[in-house]
């Protein structure tokens, strides 16, 4: 199955947590902190949202920074995804 977002929504997949610190110490899975950096998987078409024209400026494959509690978490085919509005994306990582 494949998720196809509607309007100004974006499907994201979270990057893996760091397994060791910058000094080389390995972390247990409970101590690993997931970063708020996501990979854009799919992008909606944009269009009219709440009476305003929305142009999609993110594209599949980009890395983005999203707020800690933003979006809706969904699980599909054993993969976890987050669906957010484009306006919930804080920054594009280059």
PyMOL Python script that loads the backbone (N, CA, C, O; Angstrom):
from pymol import cmd

cmd.read_pdbstr("""\
ATOM      1  N   UNK A   1       0.821  -1.185   0.000  1.00  0.00           N
ATOM      2  CA  UNK A   1       0.000   0.000   0.000  1.00  0.00           C
ATOM      3  C   UNK A   1       0.868   1.253   0.000  1.00  0.00           C
ATOM      4  O   UNK A   1       2.039   1.224   0.378  1.00  0.00           O
ATOM      5  N   UNK A   2       0.260   2.348  -0.434  1.00  0.00           N
ATOM      6  CA  UNK A   2       0.982   3.604  -0.515  1.00  0.00           C
ATOM      7  C   UNK A   2       0.085   4.724   0.002  1.00  0.00           C
ATOM      8  O   UNK A   2      -1.111   4.752  -0.288  1.00  0.00           O
ATOM      9  N   UNK A   3       0.660   5.637   0.760  1.00  0.00           N
ATOM     10  CA  UNK A   3      -0.082   6.791   1.255  1.00  0.00           C
ATOM     11  C   UNK A   3       0.017   7.925   0.244  1.00  0.00           C
ATOM     12  O   UNK A   3       1.112   8.275  -0.196  1.00  0.00           O
ATOM     13  N   UNK A   4      -1.119   8.496  -0.123  1.00  0.00           N
ATOM     14  CA  UNK A   4      -1.156   9.648  -1.021  1.00  0.00           C
ATOM     15  C   UNK A   4      -1.843  10.784  -0.270  1.00  0.00           C
ATOM     16  O   UNK A   4      -3.062  10.764  -0.105  1.00  0.00           O
ATOM     17  N   UNK A   5      -1.073  11.782   0.192  1.00  0.00           N
ATOM     18  CA  UNK A   5      -1.660  12.865   0.977  1.00  0.00           C
ATOM     19  C   UNK A   5      -2.545  13.783   0.138  1.00  0.00           C
ATOM     20  O   UNK A   5      -2.350  13.923  -1.069  1.00  0.00           O
ATOM     21  N   UNK A   6      -3.511  14.398   0.793  1.00  0.00           N
ATOM     22  CA  UNK A   6      -4.425  15.327   0.136  1.00  0.00           C
ATOM     23  C   UNK A   6      -4.079  16.756   0.512  1.00  0.00           C
ATOM     24  O   UNK A   6      -3.449  17.000   1.541  1.00  0.00           O
ATOM     25  N   UNK A   7      -4.484  17.682  -0.307  1.00  0.00           N
ATOM     26  CA  UNK A   7      -4.331  19.127  -0.079  1.00  0.00           C
ATOM     27  C   UNK A   7      -2.890  19.486   0.275  1.00  0.00           C
ATOM     28  O   UNK A   7      -1.972  19.167  -0.481  1.00  0.00           O
ATOM     29  N   UNK A   8      -2.680  20.147   1.418  1.00  0.00           N
ATOM     30  CA  UNK A   8      -1.340  20.635   1.781  1.00  0.00           C
ATOM     31  C   UNK A   8      -0.633  19.713   2.778  1.00  0.00           C
ATOM     32  O   UNK A   8       0.218  20.159   3.547  1.00  0.00           O
ATOM     33  N   UNK A   9      -0.987  18.442   2.761  1.00  0.00           N
ATOM     34  CA  UNK A   9      -0.379  17.503   3.707  1.00  0.00           C
ATOM     35  C   UNK A   9       0.860  16.837   3.108  1.00  0.00           C
ATOM     36  O   UNK A   9       1.000  16.706   1.893  1.00  0.00           O
ATOM     37  N   UNK A  10       1.761  16.419   4.021  1.00  0.00           N
ATOM     38  CA  UNK A  10       3.033  15.815   3.637  1.00  0.00           C
ATOM     39  C   UNK A  10       3.227  14.556   4.474  1.00  0.00           C
ATOM     40  O   UNK A  10       3.011  14.580   5.686  1.00  0.00           O
ATOM     41  N   UNK A  11       3.634  13.450   3.836  1.00  0.00           N
ATOM     42  CA  UNK A  11       3.921  12.202   4.540  1.00  0.00           C
ATOM     43  C   UNK A  11       5.421  12.162   4.821  1.00  0.00           C
ATOM     44  O   UNK A  11       6.235  12.335   3.914  1.00  0.00           O
ATOM     45  N   UNK A  12       5.783  11.930   6.097  1.00  0.00           N
ATOM     46  CA  UNK A  12       7.173  11.940   6.526  1.00  0.00           C
ATOM     47  C   UNK A  12       7.538  10.614   7.179  1.00  0.00           C
ATOM     48  O   UNK A  12       6.687   9.924   7.740  1.00  0.00           O
ATOM     49  N   UNK A  13       8.815  10.275   7.096  1.00  0.00           N
ATOM     50  CA  UNK A  13       9.343   9.106   7.793  1.00  0.00           C
ATOM     51  C   UNK A  13      10.499   9.591   8.654  1.00  0.00           C
ATOM     52  O   UNK A  13      11.398  10.277   8.168  1.00  0.00           O
ATOM     53  N   UNK A  14      10.474   9.232   9.941  1.00  0.00           N
ATOM     54  CA  UNK A  14      11.478   9.727  10.880  1.00  0.00           C
ATOM     55  C   UNK A  14      12.814   9.016  10.695  1.00  0.00           C
ATOM     56  O   UNK A  14      12.876   7.804  10.487  1.00  0.00           O
ATOM     57  N   UNK A  15      13.894   9.818  10.778  1.00  0.00           N
ATOM     58  CA  UNK A  15      15.240   9.252  10.714  1.00  0.00           C
ATOM     59  C   UNK A  15      15.486   8.390  11.943  1.00  0.00           C
ATOM     60  O   UNK A  15      14.861   8.590  12.984  1.00  0.00           O
ATOM     61  N   UNK A  16      16.391   7.439  11.822  1.00  0.00           N
ATOM     62  CA  UNK A  16      16.717   6.541  12.928  1.00  0.00           C
ATOM     63  C   UNK A  16      17.429   7.297  14.044  1.00  0.00           C
ATOM     64  O   UNK A  16      18.109   8.294  13.803  1.00  0.00           O
ATOM     65  N   UNK A  17      17.261   6.807  15.255  1.00  0.00           N
ATOM     66  CA  UNK A  17      17.926   7.409  16.414  1.00  0.00           C
ATOM     67  C   UNK A  17      19.416   7.071  16.388  1.00  0.00           C
ATOM     68  O   UNK A  17      19.823   6.027  15.878  1.00  0.00           O
ATOM     69  N   UNK A  18      20.209   7.964  16.942  1.00  0.00           N
ATOM     70  CA  UNK A  18      21.649   7.729  17.037  1.00  0.00           C
ATOM     71  C   UNK A  18      21.920   6.575  17.985  1.00  0.00           C
ATOM     72  O   UNK A  18      21.355   6.520  19.078  1.00  0.00           O
ATOM     73  N   UNK A  19      22.783   5.652  17.575  1.00  0.00           N
ATOM     74  CA  UNK A  19      23.099   4.499  18.408  1.00  0.00           C
ATOM     75  C   UNK A  19      24.273   4.741  19.328  1.00  0.00           C
ATOM     76  O   UNK A  19      24.485   3.999  20.287  1.00  0.00           O
ATOM     77  N   UNK A  20      25.042   5.786  19.036  1.00  0.00           N
ATOM     78  CA  UNK A  20      26.143   6.124  19.944  1.00  0.00           C
ATOM     79  C   UNK A  20      26.379   7.621  19.958  1.00  0.00           C
ATOM     80  O   UNK A  20      26.005   8.347  19.036  1.00  0.00           O
ATOM     81  N   UNK A  21      27.010   8.054  21.032  1.00  0.00           N
ATOM     82  CA  UNK A  21      27.260   9.479  21.201  1.00  0.00           C
ATOM     83  C   UNK A  21      28.425   9.920  20.339  1.00  0.00           C
ATOM     84  O   UNK A  21      29.108   9.097  19.729  1.00  0.00           O
ATOM     85  N   UNK A  22      28.648  11.236  20.291  1.00  0.00           N
ATOM     86  CA  UNK A  22      29.765  11.760  19.503  1.00  0.00           C
ATOM     87  C   UNK A  22      31.110  11.316  20.066  1.00  0.00           C
ATOM     88  O   UNK A  22      32.105  11.306  19.342  1.00  0.00           O
ATOM     89  N   UNK A  23      31.156  10.948  21.351  1.00  0.00           N
ATOM     90  CA  UNK A  23      32.407  10.464  21.950  1.00  0.00           C
ATOM     91  C   UNK A  23      32.588   8.961  21.779  1.00  0.00           C
ATOM     92  O   UNK A  23      33.608   8.413  22.196  1.00  0.00           O
ATOM     93  N   UNK A  24      31.600   8.276  21.163  1.00  0.00           N
ATOM     94  CA  UNK A  24      31.754   6.858  20.850  1.00  0.00           C
ATOM     95  C   UNK A  24      31.067   5.905  21.805  1.00  0.00           C
ATOM     96  O   UNK A  24      31.216   4.692  21.658  1.00  0.00           O
ATOM     97  N   UNK A  25      30.322   6.401  22.777  1.00  0.00           N
ATOM     98  CA  UNK A  25      29.637   5.536  23.737  1.00  0.00           C
ATOM     99  C   UNK A  25      28.343   5.034  23.110  1.00  0.00           C
ATOM    100  O   UNK A  25      27.541   5.823  22.611  1.00  0.00           O
ATOM    101  N   UNK A  26      28.140   3.710  23.137  1.00  0.00           N
ATOM    102  CA  UNK A  26      26.924   3.120  22.589  1.00  0.00           C
ATOM    103  C   UNK A  26      25.773   3.299  23.558  1.00  0.00           C
ATOM    104  O   UNK A  26      25.934   3.130  24.766  1.00  0.00           O
ATOM    105  N   UNK A  27      24.601   3.644  23.020  1.00  0.00           N
ATOM    106  CA  UNK A  27      23.410   3.870  23.825  1.00  0.00           C
ATOM    107  C   UNK A  27      22.458   2.690  23.715  1.00  0.00           C
ATOM    108  O   UNK A  27      22.339   2.078  22.654  1.00  0.00           O
ATOM    109  N   UNK A  28      21.774   2.368  24.823  1.00  0.00           N
ATOM    110  CA  UNK A  28      20.741   1.343  24.765  1.00  0.00           C
ATOM    111  C   UNK A  28      19.545   1.933  24.031  1.00  0.00           C
ATOM    112  O   UNK A  28      19.434   3.153  23.910  1.00  0.00           O
ATOM    113  N   UNK A  29      18.656   1.085  23.544  1.00  0.00           N
ATOM    114  CA  UNK A  29      17.513   1.587  22.779  1.00  0.00           C
ATOM    115  C   UNK A  29      16.623   2.498  23.616  1.00  0.00           C
ATOM    116  O   UNK A  29      16.009   3.419  23.076  1.00  0.00           O
ATOM    117  N   UNK A  30      16.539   2.262  24.925  1.00  0.00           N
ATOM    118  CA  UNK A  30      15.709   3.127  25.764  1.00  0.00           C
ATOM    119  C   UNK A  30      16.338   4.501  25.975  1.00  0.00           C
ATOM    120  O   UNK A  30      15.623   5.458  26.270  1.00  0.00           O
ATOM    121  N   UNK A  31      17.651   4.620  25.832  1.00  0.00           N
ATOM    122  CA  UNK A  31      18.345   5.896  26.030  1.00  0.00           C
ATOM    123  C   UNK A  31      18.479   6.694  24.738  1.00  0.00           C
ATOM    124  O   UNK A  31      18.856   7.865  24.768  1.00  0.00           O
ATOM    125  N   UNK A  32      18.176   6.069  23.607  1.00  0.00           N
ATOM    126  CA  UNK A  32      18.303   6.755  22.322  1.00  0.00           C
ATOM    127  C   UNK A  32      17.163   7.747  22.152  1.00  0.00           C
ATOM    128  O   UNK A  32      15.998   7.415  22.373  1.00  0.00           O
ATOM    129  N   UNK A  33      17.504   8.947  21.764  1.00  0.00           N
ATOM    130  CA  UNK A  33      16.512   9.986  21.537  1.00  0.00           C
ATOM    131  C   UNK A  33      16.300  10.136  20.040  1.00  0.00           C
ATOM    132  O   UNK A  33      17.249  10.369  19.292  1.00  0.00           O
ATOM    133  N   UNK A  34      15.050  10.003  19.603  1.00  0.00           N
ATOM    134  CA  UNK A  34      14.775  10.142  18.177  1.00  0.00           C
ATOM    135  C   UNK A  34      14.864  11.609  17.786  1.00  0.00           C
ATOM    136  O   UNK A  34      14.296  12.468  18.461  1.00  0.00           O
ATOM    137  N   UNK A  35      15.563  11.898  16.719  1.00  0.00           N
ATOM    138  CA  UNK A  35      15.654  13.288  16.267  1.00  0.00           C
ATOM    139  C   UNK A  35      14.336  13.731  15.639  1.00  0.00           C
ATOM    140  O   UNK A  35      13.532  12.898  15.219  1.00  0.00           O
ATOM    141  N   UNK A  36      14.124  15.006  15.579  1.00  0.00           N
ATOM    142  CA  UNK A  36      12.911  15.549  14.961  1.00  0.00           C
ATOM    143  C   UNK A  36      13.176  15.836  13.481  1.00  0.00           C
ATOM    144  O   UNK A  36      12.556  16.718  12.886  1.00  0.00           O
ATOM    145  N   UNK A  37      14.100  15.083  12.902  1.00  0.00           N
ATOM    146  CA  UNK A  37      14.435  15.212  11.486  1.00  0.00           C
ATOM    147  C   UNK A  37      13.736  14.088  10.731  1.00  0.00           C
ATOM    148  O   UNK A  37      13.834  12.916  11.094  1.00  0.00           O
ATOM    149  N   UNK A  38      13.037  14.471   9.684  1.00  0.00           N
ATOM    150  CA  UNK A  38      12.252  13.516   8.909  1.00  0.00           C
ATOM    151  C   UNK A  38      12.629  13.563   7.438  1.00  0.00           C
ATOM    152  O   UNK A  38      13.138  14.570   6.946  1.00  0.00           O
ATOM    153  N   UNK A  39      12.375  12.469   6.747  1.00  0.00           N
ATOM    154  CA  UNK A  39      12.546  12.363   5.296  1.00  0.00           C
ATOM    155  C   UNK A  39      11.162  12.521   4.677  1.00  0.00           C
ATOM    156  O   UNK A  39      10.223  11.843   5.096  1.00  0.00           O
ATOM    157  N   UNK A  40      11.017  13.400   3.690  1.00  0.00           N
ATOM    158  CA  UNK A  40       9.734  13.578   3.006  1.00  0.00           C
ATOM    159  C   UNK A  40       9.528  12.394   2.067  1.00  0.00           C
ATOM    160  O   UNK A  40      10.369  12.119   1.210  1.00  0.00           O
ATOM    161  N   UNK A  41       8.401  11.693   2.233  1.00  0.00           N
ATOM    162  CA  UNK A  41       8.090  10.515   1.423  1.00  0.00           C
ATOM    163  C   UNK A  41       7.141  10.877   0.285  1.00  0.00           C
ATOM    164  O   UNK A  41       7.390  10.526  -0.868  1.00  0.00           O
ATOM    165  N   UNK A  42       6.060  11.572   0.603  1.00  0.00           N
ATOM    166  CA  UNK A  42       5.055  11.976  -0.391  1.00  0.00           C
ATOM    167  C   UNK A  42       4.569  13.381  -0.065  1.00  0.00           C
ATOM    168  O   UNK A  42       4.559  13.790   1.096  1.00  0.00           O
ATOM    169  N   UNK A  43       4.172  14.106  -1.084  1.00  0.00           N
ATOM    170  CA  UNK A  43       3.679  15.475  -0.925  1.00  0.00           C
ATOM    171  C   UNK A  43       2.328  15.590  -1.619  1.00  0.00           C
ATOM    172  O   UNK A  43       2.146  15.106  -2.736  1.00  0.00           O
ATOM    173  N   UNK A  44       1.380  16.239  -0.940  1.00  0.00           N
ATOM    174  CA  UNK A  44       0.060  16.464  -1.521  1.00  0.00           C
ATOM    175  C   UNK A  44       0.123  17.482  -2.652  1.00  0.00           C
ATOM    176  O   UNK A  44       1.162  18.109  -2.860  1.00  0.00           O
ATOM    177  N   UNK A  45      -0.973  17.652  -3.384  1.00  0.00           N
ATOM    178  CA  UNK A  45      -0.980  18.550  -4.546  1.00  0.00           C
ATOM    179  C   UNK A  45      -1.085  20.038  -4.212  1.00  0.00           C
ATOM    180  O   UNK A  45      -0.880  20.876  -5.090  1.00  0.00           O
ATOM    181  N   UNK A  46      -1.398  20.379  -2.968  1.00  0.00           N
ATOM    182  CA  UNK A  46      -1.599  21.803  -2.640  1.00  0.00           C
ATOM    183  C   UNK A  46      -2.989  22.217  -3.060  1.00  0.00           C
ATOM    184  O   UNK A  46      -3.929  21.434  -2.931  1.00  0.00           O
ATOM    185  N   UNK A  47      -3.144  23.441  -3.565  1.00  0.00           N
ATOM    186  CA  UNK A  47      -4.448  23.923  -4.014  1.00  0.00           C
ATOM    187  C   UNK A  47      -5.093  24.821  -2.990  1.00  0.00           C
ATOM    188  O   UNK A  47      -4.406  25.441  -2.179  1.00  0.00           O
ATOM    189  N   UNK A  48      -6.411  24.896  -3.019  1.00  0.00           N
ATOM    190  CA  UNK A  48      -7.159  25.756  -2.101  1.00  0.00           C
ATOM    191  C   UNK A  48      -7.324  25.067  -0.754  1.00  0.00           C
ATOM    192  O   UNK A  48      -7.895  23.979  -0.669  1.00  0.00           O
ATOM    193  N   UNK A  49      -6.817  25.709   0.307  1.00  0.00           N
ATOM    194  CA  UNK A  49      -6.955  25.198   1.667  1.00  0.00           C
ATOM    195  C   UNK A  49      -7.476  26.339   2.527  1.00  0.00           C
ATOM    196  O   UNK A  49      -6.822  27.373   2.662  1.00  0.00           O
ATOM    197  N   UNK A  50      -8.652  26.147   3.108  1.00  0.00           N
ATOM    198  CA  UNK A  50      -9.294  27.153   3.958  1.00  0.00           C
ATOM    199  C   UNK A  50      -9.382  28.519   3.260  1.00  0.00           C
ATOM    200  O   UNK A  50      -9.176  29.556   3.891  1.00  0.00           O
ATOM    201  N   UNK A  51      -9.686  28.510   1.973  1.00  0.00           N
ATOM    202  CA  UNK A  51      -9.866  29.740   1.218  1.00  0.00           C
ATOM    203  C   UNK A  51      -8.594  30.385   0.701  1.00  0.00           C
ATOM    204  O   UNK A  51      -8.655  31.439   0.069  1.00  0.00           O
ATOM    205  N   UNK A  52      -7.450  29.778   0.952  1.00  0.00           N
ATOM    206  CA  UNK A  52      -6.168  30.322   0.489  1.00  0.00           C
ATOM    207  C   UNK A  52      -5.493  29.348  -0.464  1.00  0.00           C
ATOM    208  O   UNK A  52      -5.556  28.133  -0.272  1.00  0.00           O
ATOM    209  N   UNK A  53      -4.855  29.879  -1.481  1.00  0.00           N
ATOM    210  CA  UNK A  53      -4.093  29.057  -2.428  1.00  0.00           C
ATOM    211  C   UNK A  53      -2.778  28.637  -1.764  1.00  0.00           C
ATOM    212  O   UNK A  53      -2.023  29.489  -1.295  1.00  0.00           O
ATOM    213  N   UNK A  54      -2.500  27.329  -1.722  1.00  0.00           N
ATOM    214  CA  UNK A  54      -1.279  26.813  -1.109  1.00  0.00           C
ATOM    215  C   UNK A  54      -0.412  26.171  -2.184  1.00  0.00           C
ATOM    216  O   UNK A  54      -0.851  25.259  -2.885  1.00  0.00           O
ATOM    217  N   UNK A  55       0.818  26.652  -2.309  1.00  0.00           N
ATOM    218  CA  UNK A  55       1.791  26.080  -3.241  1.00  0.00           C
ATOM    219  C   UNK A  55       2.745  25.205  -2.433  1.00  0.00           C
ATOM    220  O   UNK A  55       3.293  25.653  -1.426  1.00  0.00           O
ATOM    221  N   UNK A  56       2.942  23.989  -2.858  1.00  0.00           N
ATOM    222  CA  UNK A  56       3.815  23.066  -2.127  1.00  0.00           C
ATOM    223  C   UNK A  56       5.275  23.386  -2.467  1.00  0.00           C
ATOM    224  O   UNK A  56       5.662  23.376  -3.636  1.00  0.00           O
ATOM    225  N   UNK A  57       6.080  23.669  -1.434  1.00  0.00           N
ATOM    226  CA  UNK A  57       7.485  24.018  -1.649  1.00  0.00           C
ATOM    227  C   UNK A  57       8.436  22.916  -1.211  1.00  0.00           C
ATOM    228  O   UNK A  57       9.631  22.983  -1.497  1.00  0.00           O
ATOM    229  N   UNK A  58       7.919  21.894  -0.515  1.00  0.00           N
ATOM    230  CA  UNK A  58       8.772  20.745  -0.181  1.00  0.00           C
ATOM    231  C   UNK A  58       8.538  19.671  -1.232  1.00  0.00           C
ATOM    232  O   UNK A  58       7.500  19.650  -1.894  1.00  0.00           O
ATOM    233  N   UNK A  59       9.510  18.783  -1.377  1.00  0.00           N
ATOM    234  CA  UNK A  59       9.368  17.701  -2.345  1.00  0.00           C
ATOM    235  C   UNK A  59       9.912  16.409  -1.762  1.00  0.00           C
ATOM    236  O   UNK A  59      10.696  16.427  -0.813  1.00  0.00           O
ATOM    237  N   UNK A  60       9.496  15.299  -2.328  1.00  0.00           N
ATOM    238  CA  UNK A  60       9.922  13.981  -1.850  1.00  0.00           C
ATOM    239  C   UNK A  60      11.447  13.884  -1.876  1.00  0.00           C
ATOM    240  O   UNK A  60      12.096  14.326  -2.824  1.00  0.00           O
ATOM    241  N   UNK A  61      11.997  13.302  -0.825  1.00  0.00           N
ATOM    242  CA  UNK A  61      13.441  13.125  -0.736  1.00  0.00           C
ATOM    243  C   UNK A  61      14.139  14.159   0.124  1.00  0.00           C
ATOM    244  O   UNK A  61      15.270  13.933   0.554  1.00  0.00           O
ATOM    245  N   UNK A  62      13.498  15.287   0.387  1.00  0.00           N
ATOM    246  CA  UNK A  62      14.119  16.311   1.222  1.00  0.00           C
ATOM    247  C   UNK A  62      14.078  15.900   2.694  1.00  0.00           C
ATOM    248  O   UNK A  62      13.222  15.122   3.115  1.00  0.00           O
ATOM    249  N   UNK A  63      15.028  16.443   3.469  1.00  0.00           N
ATOM    250  CA  UNK A  63      15.022  16.263   4.915  1.00  0.00           C
ATOM    251  C   UNK A  63      14.477  17.541   5.530  1.00  0.00           C
ATOM    252  O   UNK A  63      14.857  18.646   5.144  1.00  0.00           O
ATOM    253  N   UNK A  64      13.570  17.368   6.505  1.00  0.00           N
ATOM    254  CA  UNK A  64      12.923  18.520   7.130  1.00  0.00           C
ATOM    255  C   UNK A  64      12.941  18.388   8.644  1.00  0.00           C
ATOM    256  O   UNK A  64      13.099  17.296   9.190  1.00  0.00           O
ATOM    257  N   UNK A  65      12.776  19.523   9.306  1.00  0.00           N
ATOM    258  CA  UNK A  65      12.708  19.597  10.758  1.00  0.00           C
ATOM    259  C   UNK A  65      11.263  19.910  11.127  1.00  0.00           C
ATOM    260  O   UNK A  65      10.665  20.849  10.602  1.00  0.00           O
ATOM    261  N   UNK A  66      10.708  19.105  12.042  1.00  0.00           N
ATOM    262  CA  UNK A  66       9.311  19.239  12.437  1.00  0.00           C
ATOM    263  C   UNK A  66       9.247  19.319  13.959  1.00  0.00           C
ATOM    264  O   UNK A  66      10.072  18.713  14.642  1.00  0.00           O
ATOM    265  N   UNK A  67       8.283  20.053  14.495  1.00  0.00           N
ATOM    266  CA  UNK A  67       8.089  20.155  15.939  1.00  0.00           C
ATOM    267  C   UNK A  67       7.847  18.793  16.568  1.00  0.00           C
ATOM    268  O   UNK A  67       7.337  17.880  15.918  1.00  0.00           O
ATOM    269  N   UNK A  68       8.214  18.663  17.830  1.00  0.00           N
ATOM    270  CA  UNK A  68       8.176  17.384  18.537  1.00  0.00           C
ATOM    271  C   UNK A  68       6.798  16.724  18.528  1.00  0.00           C
ATOM    272  O   UNK A  68       6.708  15.508  18.359  1.00  0.00           O
ATOM    273  N   UNK A  69       5.741  17.482  18.703  1.00  0.00           N
ATOM    274  CA  UNK A  69       4.405  16.885  18.812  1.00  0.00           C
ATOM    275  C   UNK A  69       3.524  17.193  17.607  1.00  0.00           C
ATOM    276  O   UNK A  69       2.299  17.172  17.721  1.00  0.00           O
ATOM    277  N   UNK A  70       4.117  17.474  16.474  1.00  0.00           N
ATOM    278  CA  UNK A  70       3.363  17.812  15.264  1.00  0.00           C
ATOM    279  C   UNK A  70       2.882  16.567  14.541  1.00  0.00           C
ATOM    280  O   UNK A  70       3.526  15.519  14.588  1.00  0.00           O
ATOM    281  N   UNK A  71       1.757  16.692  13.879  1.00  0.00           N
ATOM    282  CA  UNK A  71       1.291  15.668  12.961  1.00  0.00           C
ATOM    283  C   UNK A  71       0.556  14.501  13.592  1.00  0.00           C
ATOM    284  O   UNK A  71       0.336  14.441  14.802  1.00  0.00           O
ATOM    285  N   UNK A  72       0.186  13.576  12.715  1.00  0.00           N
ATOM    286  CA  UNK A  72      -0.530  12.364  13.086  1.00  0.00           C
ATOM    287  C   UNK A  72       0.334  11.170  12.733  1.00  0.00           C
ATOM    288  O   UNK A  72       0.791  11.047  11.597  1.00  0.00           O
ATOM    289  N   UNK A  73       0.562  10.287  13.698  1.00  0.00           N
ATOM    290  CA  UNK A  73       1.374   9.084  13.476  1.00  0.00           C
ATOM    291  C   UNK A  73       0.469   7.991  12.910  1.00  0.00           C
ATOM    292  O   UNK A  73      -0.630   7.764  13.415  1.00  0.00           O
ATOM    293  N   UNK A  74       0.939   7.316  11.860  1.00  0.00           N
ATOM    294  CA  UNK A  74       0.218   6.181  11.278  1.00  0.00           C
ATOM    295  C   UNK A  74       1.200   5.051  11.013  1.00  0.00           C
ATOM    296  O   UNK A  74       2.385   5.281  10.775  1.00  0.00           O
ATOM    297  N   UNK A  75       0.683   3.815  11.057  1.00  0.00           N
ATOM    298  CA  UNK A  75       1.521   2.648  10.772  1.00  0.00           C
ATOM    299  C   UNK A  75       0.916   1.924   9.578  1.00  0.00           C
ATOM    300  O   UNK A  75      -0.272   1.602   9.575  1.00  0.00           O
ATOM    301  N   UNK A  76       1.739   1.672   8.566  1.00  0.00           N
ATOM    302  CA  UNK A  76       1.282   1.024   7.346  1.00  0.00           C
ATOM    303  C   UNK A  76       2.349   0.059   6.883  1.00  0.00           C
ATOM    304  O   UNK A  76       3.495   0.455   6.674  1.00  0.00           O
ATOM    305  N   UNK A  77       1.990  -1.200   6.720  1.00  0.00           N
ATOM    306  CA  UNK A  77       2.937  -2.235   6.287  1.00  0.00           C
ATOM    307  C   UNK A  77       4.192  -2.253   7.167  1.00  0.00           C
ATOM    308  O   UNK A  77       5.313  -2.282   6.658  1.00  0.00           O
ATOM    309  N   UNK A  78       3.994  -2.235   8.490  1.00  0.00           N
ATOM    310  CA  UNK A  78       5.085  -2.302   9.474  1.00  0.00           C
ATOM    311  C   UNK A  78       6.007  -1.077   9.478  1.00  0.00           C
ATOM    312  O   UNK A  78       7.033  -1.089  10.159  1.00  0.00           O
ATOM    313  N   UNK A  79       5.669  -0.039   8.745  1.00  0.00           N
ATOM    314  CA  UNK A  79       6.444   1.204   8.717  1.00  0.00           C
ATOM    315  C   UNK A  79       5.645   2.293   9.420  1.00  0.00           C
ATOM    316  O   UNK A  79       4.425   2.369   9.275  1.00  0.00           O
ATOM    317  N   UNK A  80       6.346   3.144  10.189  1.00  0.00           N
ATOM    318  CA  UNK A  80       5.679   4.257  10.856  1.00  0.00           C
ATOM    319  C   UNK A  80       5.897   5.542  10.063  1.00  0.00           C
ATOM    320  O   UNK A  80       7.016   5.859   9.660  1.00  0.00           O
ATOM    321  N   UNK A  81       4.815   6.267   9.851  1.00  0.00           N
ATOM    322  CA  UNK A  81       4.858   7.526   9.126  1.00  0.00           C
ATOM    323  C   UNK A  81       4.191   8.611   9.972  1.00  0.00           C
ATOM    324  O   UNK A  81       3.416   8.321  10.883  1.00  0.00           O
ATOM    325  N   UNK A  82       4.507   9.852   9.654  1.00  0.00           N
ATOM    326  CA  UNK A  82       3.859  10.995  10.277  1.00  0.00           C
ATOM    327  C   UNK A  82       3.285  11.856   9.151  1.00  0.00           C
ATOM    328  O   UNK A  82       3.968  12.147   8.170  1.00  0.00           O
ATOM    329  N   UNK A  83       2.038  12.255   9.302  1.00  0.00           N
ATOM    330  CA  UNK A  83       1.405  13.121   8.303  1.00  0.00           C
ATOM    331  C   UNK A  83       1.221  14.496   8.935  1.00  0.00           C
ATOM    332  O   UNK A  83       0.596  14.627   9.988  1.00  0.00           O
ATOM    333  N   UNK A  84       1.775  15.526   8.280  1.00  0.00           N
ATOM    334  CA  UNK A  84       1.694  16.898   8.780  1.00  0.00           C
ATOM    335  C   UNK A  84       1.221  17.817   7.660  1.00  0.00           C
ATOM    336  O   UNK A  84       1.269  17.461   6.483  1.00  0.00           O
ATOM    337  N   UNK A  85       0.768  18.992   8.044  1.00  0.00           N
ATOM    338  CA  UNK A  85       0.500  20.036   7.056  1.00  0.00           C
ATOM    339  C   UNK A  85       1.840  20.680   6.715  1.00  0.00           C
ATOM    340  O   UNK A  85       2.753  20.698   7.541  1.00  0.00           O
ATOM    341  N   UNK A  86       1.955  21.202   5.515  1.00  0.00           N
ATOM    342  CA  UNK A  86       3.202  21.834   5.115  1.00  0.00           C
ATOM    343  C   UNK A  86       3.566  22.959   6.086  1.00  0.00           C
ATOM    344  O   UNK A  86       4.748  23.187   6.344  1.00  0.00           O
ATOM    345  N   UNK A  87       2.586  23.656   6.619  1.00  0.00           N
ATOM    346  CA  UNK A  87       2.862  24.759   7.548  1.00  0.00           C
ATOM    347  C   UNK A  87       3.431  24.286   8.887  1.00  0.00           C
ATOM    348  O   UNK A  87       3.959  25.099   9.645  1.00  0.00           O
ATOM    349  N   UNK A  88       3.336  22.984   9.195  1.00  0.00           N
ATOM    350  CA  UNK A  88       3.920  22.435  10.437  1.00  0.00           C
ATOM    351  C   UNK A  88       5.422  22.169  10.291  1.00  0.00           C
ATOM    352  O   UNK A  88       6.104  21.930  11.288  1.00  0.00           O
ATOM    353  N   UNK A  89       5.939  22.207   9.070  1.00  0.00           N
ATOM    354  CA  UNK A  89       7.365  21.989   8.830  1.00  0.00           C
ATOM    355  C   UNK A  89       8.115  23.270   9.187  1.00  0.00           C
ATOM    356  O   UNK A  89       7.825  24.342   8.655  1.00  0.00           O
ATOM    357  N   UNK A  90       9.083  23.144  10.094  1.00  0.00           N
ATOM    358  CA  UNK A  90       9.814  24.311  10.581  1.00  0.00           C
ATOM    359  C   UNK A  90      10.933  24.748   9.649  1.00  0.00           C
ATOM    360  O   UNK A  90      11.176  25.943   9.482  1.00  0.00           O
ATOM    361  N   UNK A  91      11.627  23.763   9.031  1.00  0.00           N
ATOM    362  CA  UNK A  91      12.759  24.094   8.169  1.00  0.00           C
ATOM    363  C   UNK A  91      13.093  22.927   7.262  1.00  0.00           C
ATOM    364  O   UNK A  91      12.788  21.774   7.570  1.00  0.00           O
ATOM    365  N   UNK A  92      13.727  23.241   6.133  1.00  0.00           N
ATOM    366  CA  UNK A  92      14.268  22.234   5.227  1.00  0.00           C
ATOM    367  C   UNK A  92      15.763  22.168   5.499  1.00  0.00           C
ATOM    368  O   UNK A  92      16.435  23.197   5.561  1.00  0.00           O
ATOM    369  N   UNK A  93      16.281  20.953   5.661  1.00  0.00           N
ATOM    370  CA  UNK A  93      17.703  20.763   5.950  1.00  0.00           C
ATOM    371  C   UNK A  93      18.445  20.546   4.645  1.00  0.00           C
ATOM    372  O   UNK A  93      18.111  19.648   3.872  1.00  0.00           O
ATOM    373  N   UNK A  94      19.457  21.374   4.404  1.00  0.00           N
ATOM    374  CA  UNK A  94      20.226  21.275   3.156  1.00  0.00           C
ATOM    375  C   UNK A  94      21.610  20.743   3.438  1.00  0.00           C
ATOM    376  O   UNK A  94      22.411  20.586   2.516  1.00  0.00           O
TER     377      UNK A  94
END
""", "prot")
cmd.dss("prot")
cmd.show_as("cartoon", "prot")
cmd.util.cbc("prot")
cmd.orient("prot")
